[in-house]
Amino acid sequence: MSGDNGIGSAGIYGAQGIASASNTPGSRVDVMGWGSQDAFWLFGGEGMPSTNPPGRLNDLWKLDACTTSAVSLTKTACSSYVGPGGQVWTTSGTYKDTLTNAFGCDSFITISLTVIPLTAGISQNGTTLAASPATGVLYQWIDCSNNALVAGASSAVFTPTTTGSYAVMIGNSSCVDTSDCVSVAITAISPLMESSLIVVCPNPSLGVFYLSAPCHATVRDALGNTPQTHFLAEALDPTPLPAGIYLLPLRTVSGAVQHTRIVLQY
């Protein structure tokens, strides 16, 4: 049952004997009232019934004591958390929320919240994409044209071989996030340009390979793994790697791309 302090308000009686928060005793004077352990009682008086003109009332009202409730929650969320009342929290902490319970009374909620910040991003340098954060998470690059996983592309740095749009999915033990898509355009180079673009020497080499101009270089083995990546390098030393033949994609400062094979022998 509820009520107001207005003058001349008619009562809302509802179904007799059935409690409802919408039931309202009409405005009245000279009313009898008394309290018990769990309720307050009203009887009669002069006032407004539901439909008849004002007059002497012969009705008994019971106002139940409001039953509040309290609950504590422990929550863990990725990046942000939406509370029961619709609030959005983005940092760890202890928060309070208040709802209305089944009795029409306040329900007080205390939330101990841990927010794990994880946001995937991409920085682009020509045709090379670098994921952020750069460490501490797992990586998987995605072809945005069909949402397919790019086979073998599970490092922080990714150099696509075909024109398209790509995103990176990062994850840790608790959360996963996917970046926005980034477009990459691969410019084909004629065999004449490819042969004259960057000179790699000596090749084969017992250790260090020298480049005729600074460029971005990625060392790839026969399985497509990329054990080494060099940025604006004029020399690279793959000697920690086993002897063998490696693919060396090169990209100049202007964005021209060349694919060269190098032979490492000891």
Secondary structure, DSSP 8 states (H G I E B T S, - for coil): ------SS---B--STT---TT-B---EES-EEEE-SSEEEEEEEEE--SSS-SEEEEEEEEEE----EEEEEEEEEES-EE-TTS-EE-S-EEEEEEEE-TTSSEEEEEEEEEEE----EEEEETTEEEEES-SSSEEEEEETTTTEE-TT--SSEE--SSSEEEEEEEE-SS-EEE---EEE------HHHHHHH--EESSSBSS-EEEEEEEEEEEB-TTS---EEEEEEEEE--TTS-SEEEEEEEEETT--EEEEEEEE--
